[in-house]
Amino acid sequence: MKKTLYSLLLSALALSSLNSCGDDFLDKTPKDSYTADNFYNDPAALKTATAPLYCRAWFDYSNRTALALGSCRANDGYGQWFLPEYSLFTATALHEEVANAWKGCYSVVSMANETIKAIEEKTKGVSEAQKNAAIAECRLMRGLAYFYLVRLWGSVILYEDNTVVVKNPVQPRHKEEDVLKFIIRDFEYASKWLPENAEKGRASSWAAKGLLAKAYLARSGWNNGGVRDQADLDKACELCADVCNNCGLKLYDYANLYKYKHNNNEESLLAVQVVPLGEWGTQNPLLSDLAFSSEVVGGVGAWGSARGTIDILEQYEPGDKIRLKATYMINGAHYDELCIKDGGYTYEGDEAPFKKGVPGGPDDDNDGYVAMMNSPLNIYLLRLADVYLTYGEAALGNKESLSEGEGLEYFNKVRQRAGLRPKSSISFDDVIRERRVEFALEYCNWYDMVSWYRWQPEKMLAYFNNQKRGWVAKKIRRNENGIFDFGPESDWTKVEPAVVITHNNVFLPYPEVDVIQNPLLKDEPQSYNFNEE
């Protein structure tokens, strides 16, 4: 079932010819019949052409791969029967999810490339701004796919023309600094040409600016000797300030972020637009891996075996009750939105099963849109809260602490939304803790950790190796003061020998099937030949 880069390119060619992939704007196909010669002759057709980039293109990645790599690898969750290789850093080049992550990200790249090419070659009868906006959607998604790739593998293969790789799949990987430059270039184009007020569910210039800020922040310290580049930090701050002050959007109620009726809320800057009860490849398949029991999803098949780790639960401050309840189920937690016909659901178990990403069953205010491996919840790619915390981190920069300024103010807005007191100053350790709690189980925490590792490698290695990976408490309680009791350590289950993370296994191995086909993946990375615009 594993696809090489060459075969997924052929898949992308086929997918890019599809008119649509589902609900809402994804289902609004043009009324007339379009052929290859006239498909891009009006704005509606352009929107149809880019629609699959919000859905089908991300499916291979946003399957269980995203949960395993983005969350479990960060130690947000651990399960002995749910891909423990990614929590314990024992995944090899032969593992399925290594191949799926590679394939999934390159599916987005390939589909974006093919759509750009078609728009450039076949568009007639639309304005230059409309044409550029469609290309900007493609480049935003391509840049985001590469942003994942560089933080999963480091050096990866850059290409903008699919035919080059189809003709010769043996391509060199490129230097990390060039991958980051490529990402920033794509995000800059997107921020220039995307509209401020986009159609609901589609990318706006604010989404592009938020991602661009994150890319500048990542690059600022990337292999830079432990000192973040001030010019990149300043650019990140400038972009964050623009989004925070001018986008007109606000933080949303945290408990509602993961409810079906609140898809595409005002905090959602970019998300995979899933098709509720859609065909395979268009839906959100994570429901059954997230829900610990069929009883919380209306009796549909669920087998989620992973649980919140001791490490992630220890990150929650005593007063941090809103985010905890919305993310992990702790004994005594009651949820009105689950099992509505029974008056709600109260978790009475001893562990910390996942709540985030579990919207309830078909009859729990979900319009019937829940089935086994089929959730109606969109999958966040960027929330406004991420921009707020990025602003705080960029403003902190190389300083030991940040005690004033707008970056601190927006950092504290995230805390206040969670019911916590604002901090008078923040350190890098505060940034780590706040981001982990805010985005736990949102498939993104590992990527931040890799950016931090490239900035402060020894600090982050020590952090990784002190995360109690594979440690499971058999009886978890939290008292009325918000203090956790994990029971005596002698009752904990621990992975032996202890997990050791080194410079050699922070990044994933390249998929074996691709290395066999493309031996250049074993060679030193090369510089990329940028055709500057």
C-alpha positions in Angstrom: 0.0 0.0 0.0 3.0 2.3 0.3 3.4 4.7 -2.6 6.7 6.1 -3.9 7.1 9.8 -4.7 6.6 8.9 -8.4 3.3 7.0 -7.9 1.8 9.7 -5.6 2.6 12.2 -8.3 0.3 10.2 -10.7 -2.3 10.2 -8.0 -2.1 13.9 -7.6 -2.6 14.4 -11.4 -5.8 12.4 -11.1 -7.1 14.1 -8.0 -6.4 17.6 -9.3 -8.9 16.9 -12.1 -11.8 16.3 -9.7 -14.4 19.0 -9.5 -15.1 18.9 -5.8 -14.8 16.9 -2.7 -17.9 17.6 -0.6 -19.7 19.8 1.7 -20.1 23.6 1.8 -17.9 25.5 -0.6 -16.3 22.1 -1.6 -19.7 21.1 -3.0 -20.4 24.2 -5.1 -19.5 23.0 -8.5 -20.1 25.2 -11.6 -23.4 24.6 -13.3 -22.0 24.2 -16.8 -19.9 21.4 -18.1 -16.2 22.1 -18.2 -13.5 20.6 -20.4 -9.7 20.8 -20.2 -9.8 23.7 -22.6 -12.3 25.9 -20.8 -12.2 24.8 -17.2 -10.5 27.9 -15.9 -12.6 30.5 -17.7 -14.5 32.0 -14.7 -13.9 32.6 -11.0 -16.2 29.7 -10.0 -14.2 27.2 -12.0 -11.0 28.5 -10.3 -12.5 27.9 -6.9 -13.6 24.4 -7.9 -10.0 23.7 -9.1 -8.5 24.6 -5.7 -11.2 23.0 -3.5 -9.5 19.5 -3.3 -6.5 21.2 -1.7 -8.7 21.8 1.4 -9.7 18.2 1.7 -8.6 15.3 -0.5 -5.0 16.5 -0.7 -4.5 16.2 3.1 -6.2 12.8 3.7 -3.1 10.6 3.8 -1.5 12.9 6.3 -4.5 13.8 8.4 -5.3 10.2 9.0 -3.8 8.6 12.1 -0.4 9.8 10.9 -1.1 13.3 12.1 -2.1 12.0 15.6 0.9 9.8 15.9 3.5 12.3 14.7 2.0 15.7 15.7 0.7 14.6 19.2 2.0 11.3 20.4 5.5 12.0 19.3 5.3 15.2 21.5 4.1 13.0 24.4 0.5 14.4 24.4 -0.7 10.8 24.4 0.6 7.3 24.6 -0.9 3.9 23.9 0.7 0.5 24.0 -1.6 -0.5 21.1 -1.6 2.8 19.2 1.6 3.2 17.3 3.8 3.3 20.4 6.9 3.5 18.0 6.3 7.2 17.6 6.1 8.0 21.3 9.1 5.8 22.0 11.2 6.9 19.0 11.6 3.3 17.7 9.9 3.8 14.3 12.0 2.5 11.4 12.2 3.4 7.7 9.9 0.4 7.1 7.0 1.6 9.3 3.7 2.4 7.6 3.2 5.8 9.2 6.6 7.0 8.1 5.7 6.3 4.6 2.2 7.8 5.0 3.6 11.0 6.4 6.0 11.3 3.5 3.4 10.4 0.9 0.7 12.6 2.6 2.8 15.8 2.5 4.0 15.2 -1.0 0.5 14.5 -2.2 -0.3 18.1 -1.2 2.9 19.4 -2.9 2.1 17.5 -6.1 -1.5 18.5 -6.3 -0.7 22.1 -5.6 2.0 22.1 -8.3 -0.3 20.5 -10.9 -3.1 23.0 -10.1 -0.8 25.9 -10.4 0.4 24.7 -13.7 -3.1 24.2 -15.0 -4.2 27.7 -13.9 -1.1 29.3 -15.4 -1.5 27.6 -18.8 -5.3 27.4 -19.2 -6.9 30.4 -17.4 -8.8 32.8 -19.6 -11.5 35.4 -18.9 -10.7 36.1 -15.3 -8.8 39.0 -13.8 -5.1 38.7 -12.9 -6.0 39.2 -9.2 -8.4 36.3 -9.3 -5.9 34.1 -11.1 -3.1 35.0 -8.6 -5.5 34.4 -5.6 -6.1 30.9 -6.8 -2.4 30.3 -7.2 -1.9 31.7 -3.8 -4.2 29.1 -2.3 -2.0 26.4 -3.9 1.2 28.0 -2.7 -0.1 28.3 0.8 -0.9 24.6 1.0 2.4 23.7 -0.7 4.3 25.8 1.7 2.5 24.3 4.7 3.2 20.7 3.4 6.9 21.6 3.2 6.7 23.2 6.7 5.7 19.8 8.0 8.3 18.0 5.9 11.3 20.0 7.1 10.3 19.5 10.7 9.8 15.8 10.2 12.9 15.0 8.1 15.1 18.1 7.8 16.4 18.0 4.3 13.8 17.0 1.7 13.2 17.2 -2.0 12.0 20.5 -3.4 10.2 20.7 -6.7 7.7 23.0 -8.4 7.2 21.1 -11.6 5.8 17.6 -11.3 7.0 16.5 -14.7 10.6 16.8 -13.6 10.1 14.1 -10.9 7.9 12.0 -13.2 10.6 11.9 -15.8 13.3 11.2 -13.3 12.3 10.1 -9.8 15.9 10.1 -8.7 16.1 13.6 -7.2 18.5 15.0 -4.6 17.3 16.3 -1.3 17.8 19.9 -0.5 19.4 21.9 2.3 17.2 22.8 5.2 17.9 26.5 4.8 16.7 26.3 1.2 13.5 24.4 2.3 12.8 27.2 4.8 13.4 29.8 2.2 11.1 28.0 -0.2 8.4 27.9 2.5 8.7 31.6 3.3 8.6 32.4 -0.4 5.3 30.5 -0.8 3.8 32.0 2.3 4.8 35.5 1.2 3.1 35.1 -2.2 0.0 33.8 -0.4 -0.1 36.7 2.0 0.2 39.2 -0.9 -2.6 37.7 -3.1 -5.1 36.1 -0.8 -8.1 38.2 0.2 -8.5 39.6 3.7 -12.2 38.5 3.7 -12.2 35.0 2.2 -15.2 32.7 1.7 -15.9 30.7 4.8 -13.5 27.8 5.1 -11.1 29.1 2.6 -7.7 30.7 3.3 -7.4 34.4 3.8 -4.3 36.7 3.8 -4.5 36.5 7.7 -3.9 32.8 7.6 -1.0 33.2 5.2 0.5 36.0 7.5 0.1 33.8 10.6 1.9 30.9 8.9 4.6 33.2 7.5 5.2 34.5 11.1 5.6 30.9 12.3 8.1 30.2 9.5 10.2 33.3 10.2 10.2 32.4 13.9 11.3 28.8 13.1 14.0 30.1 10.8 15.3 32.6 13.3 17.0 30.0 15.4 17.3 27.1 12.9 20.9 25.8 13.1 22.0 29.3 14.2 24.3 28.5 17.0 21.7 29.0 19.8 21.0 32.7 18.9 17.8 33.7 17.0 18.3 36.0 14.1 16.8 39.4 15.1 15.7 40.3 11.6 13.6 37.2 11.4 12.2 37.8 14.9 11.3 41.4 13.9 9.5 40.1 10.8 7.6 37.5 12.9 6.6 40.2 15.3 5.5 42.6 12.5 3.3 39.9 10.9 1.8 38.8 14.2 1.0 42.4 15.2 -0.8 42.9 11.8 -2.9 39.8 12.3 -3.7 40.4 16.0 -4.6 44.0 15.6 -6.2 44.1 12.1 -7.9 40.8 11.3 -11.0 41.6 13.2 -11.2 38.1 14.6 -11.3 36.9 18.2 -10.5 33.9 20.3 -13.4 31.5 20.5 -14.9 29.7 23.5 -12.3 26.9 24.0 -14.9 24.2 24.9 -16.7 24.8 21.6 -13.6 24.6 19.3 -14.1 20.9 18.9 -17.8 20.7 18.3 -19.3 20.1 14.9 -21.7 23.1 14.8 -18.7 25.3 15.5 -16.6 24.3 12.5 -15.0 27.3 10.7 -15.5 29.5 13.8 -13.8 32.9 13.8 -10.7 31.6 15.5 -10.1 29.0 12.7 -7.7 30.6 10.3 -7.1 27.5 8.3 -8.5 23.9 8.5 -8.9 20.8 6.5 -12.5 21.0 5.3 -13.9 17.5 5.8 -17.0 16.0 4.3 -19.3 14.7 7.0 -20.1 11.0 6.2 -18.1 11.6 3.0 -16.5 8.9 0.9 -13.1 7.5 1.9 -10.5 10.2 1.3 -12.8 13.2 2.1 -13.8 12.5 5.7 -12.1 12.9 9.1 -11.2 9.3 9.9 -9.7 10.0 13.4 -12.9 9.5 15.4 -12.4 5.8 16.1 -8.8 6.3 17.2 -9.6 9.2 19.5 -12.8 7.9 21.2 -12.0 5.5 24.0 -15.4 3.8 23.9 -18.4 3.4 21.6 -20.5 4.7 24.5 -19.3 8.3 24.0 -19.9 8.3 20.2 -23.4 6.9 20.0 -22.5 3.3 19.7 -20.4 3.6 16.5 -17.1 1.7 16.3 -14.4 3.2 18.5 -11.2 1.7 19.8 -9.0 4.6 21.0 -6.4 3.0 23.3 -4.1 6.0 23.7 -4.4 8.1 26.9 -3.1 11.4 28.2 0.4 11.0 29.6 1.6 11.8 33.1 3.9 14.3 31.4 1.2 16.3 29.6 -1.2 16.3 32.5 1.6 17.7 34.7 1.7 20.7 32.4 -1.7 21.9 33.4 -1.7 24.5 36.2 -4.2 23.9 39.0 -6.6 26.6 37.6 -6.4 25.3 34.1 -9.7 23.5 34.1 -11.4 24.6 30.9 -8.6 23.4 28.6 -8.1 20.2 30.5 -11.8 19.2 30.4 -12.0 19.9 26.7 -8.9 17.8 26.0 -8.7 14.9 28.4 -11.4 13.1 30.4 -10.6 12.9 34.1 -12.6 11.0 36.7 -15.8 13.0 37.5 -15.8 15.2 34.4 -19.3 15.7 33.0 -20.1 16.5 29.4 -23.5 17.8 28.4 -22.7 17.4 24.7 -22.2 13.7 24.9 -25.0 11.2 25.3 -27.5 14.0 25.3 -30.6 11.8 25.4 -29.3 10.3 28.6 -28.7 13.8 30.2 -25.0 13.9 29.3 -22.0 11.7 30.1 -19.8 11.6 33.2 -16.5 9.8 33.0 -16.0 7.5 35.9 -12.8 5.7 34.8 -9.3 5.9 36.2 -7.3 7.0 33.1 -7.2 10.1 30.9 -8.9 9.2 27.6 -9.1 11.8 24.9 -12.0 14.2 24.7 -10.7 16.7 22.1 -11.7 15.4 18.7 -14.6 13.4 20.1 -17.9 15.3 19.2 -20.3 12.6 20.5 -22.6 10.4 18.5 -24.9 10.9 15.5 -27.7 12.2 17.7 -25.6 14.5 19.9 -26.2 17.8 18.0 -24.2 16.4 15.0 -27.0 16.2 12.4 -26.4 12.5 12.2 -22.9 13.0 10.8 -21.0 10.5 12.9 -20.0 7.0 11.9 -17.1 4.7 12.4 -13.9 6.4 11.3 -16.0 9.3 10.1 -16.1 12.5 12.2 -17.7 15.8 11.1 -15.0 17.9 12.7 -12.7 19.9 10.6 -9.0 19.5 11.3 -7.3 22.7 12.4 -4.1 23.7 10.5 -3.9 27.2 12.2 -5.9 28.9 14.9 -5.7 32.5 15.9 -4.4 31.5 19.3 -1.3 30.1 17.6 -0.6 33.6 16.2 -1.1 35.1 19.7 1.4 32.7 21.2 3.8 33.1 18.3 3.7 36.9 18.9 4.7 36.3 22.5 7.5 33.9 21.6 8.9 36.1 18.9 8.8 39.2 21.2 10.7 37.2 23.8 13.3 36.3 21.2 16.8 35.9 22.7 15.9 37.5 26.0 15.7 35.6 29.3 12.3 37.0 30.0 9.6 39.3 28.5 7.9 41.6 30.9 6.2 44.2 28.7 4.8 44.9 25.3 2.1 43.8 23.0 3.5 40.3 22.5 3.1 39.6 26.2 -0.4 41.1 26.1 -1.5 38.7 23.4 0.2 35.7 25.0 -1.9 36.5 28.1 -5.1 36.7 26.2 -4.7 33.0 25.5 -4.3 32.3 29.2 -7.2 34.5 30.2 -9.5 32.7 27.7 -8.5 29.5 29.7 -9.5 31.1 33.0 -5.9 31.7 34.1 -4.3 34.9 35.5 -2.1 36.8 33.1 1.6 36.5 33.7 3.7 39.6 34.6 6.6 38.1 32.6 7.3 35.0 30.5 10.4 32.8 29.8 11.0 30.3 27.1 9.9 27.6 29.5 6.6 29.4 29.9 6.3 29.4 26.1 6.8 25.6 25.9 4.3 24.9 28.6 1.6 27.3 27.3 1.8 26.0 23.8 1.8 22.3 24.8 -1.4 22.8 26.9 -3.2 25.0 24.4 -2.6 22.7 21.4 -2.5 19.3 23.1 -4.0 16.7 20.8 -4.2 19.1 17.8 -1.5 17.3 15.9 1.0 20.1 16.0 3.0 20.1 19.3 5.9 18.0 17.9 6.5 20.5 15.1 7.1 23.3 17.5 9.4 21.1 19.5 11.5 20.4 16.4 11.9 24.1 15.7 13.0 24.6 19.3 15.4 21.7 19.0 17.0 23.3 15.9 17.5 26.5 18.0 18.5 25.0 21.4 19.4 21.3 20.7 20.9 20.3 24.0 18.1 21.9 26.0 15.4 20.2 24.0 17.1 16.8 24.1 17.2 17.1 27.9 13.5 18.0 27.7 12.6 15.1 25.5 14.4 12.6 27.8 12.7 13.8 30.9 9.1 13.4 29.5 8.4 10.0 31.2 7.7 8.5 27.9 5.6 5.3 28.1 4.8 5.9 31.8 1.2 5.2 32.6 -0.6 5.9 35.9 -3.4 3.3 36.6 -5.5 5.6 38.7 -5.6 9.4 38.0 -7.5 11.8 40.1 -7.6 15.6 40.3 -9.0 17.3 43.4 -11.1 20.4 43.7 -8.0 22.6 43.9 -6.7 21.2 40.5 -3.9 19.1 42.0 -3.3 15.8 40.3 -2.8 12.5 42.2 -1.3 9.8 40.0 -1.0 7.3 42.8 2.2 5.8 44.1 4.9 5.6 41.5 5.3 1.9 42.3 2.0 1.3 40.7 2.9 3.1 37.4 3.6 1.1 34.3 6.9 2.1 32.8 8.6 1.3 29.5 11.9 -0.5 30.1 14.6 0.3 29.1 13.9 4.0 29.4 13.5 5.9 26.1 16.7 7.7 25.0 16.3 10.4 22.3 19.5 11.5 20.6 20.5 13.8 17.8 20.2 10.7 15.5 16.6 10.0 16.0 14.8 13.4 16.4 14.1 13.4 12.7 12.4 10.5 11.0 14.2 8.1 8.7 13.3 8.4 5.0 10.8 5.7 3.9 12.7 2.6 2.8 10.6 2.2 -0.3 11.7 5.7 -1.5 15.3 5.2 -0.6 15.4 2.1 -2.7 14.0 3.9 -5.7 15.9 7.1 -5.0 19.4 6.4 -3.6 20.2 10.2 -3.6 18.2 10.4 -0.4 21.3 8.9 1.2 23.6 11.6 -0.2 24.4 15.0 1.1 21.8 17.6 0.5 22.2 20.1 -2.3 21.4 23.7 -2.8 18.1 24.4 -4.6 18.1 26.5 -7.8 15.6 29.2 -7.0 14.0 31.0 -10.0 13.4 34.3 -8.3 10.2 36.0 -9.2 
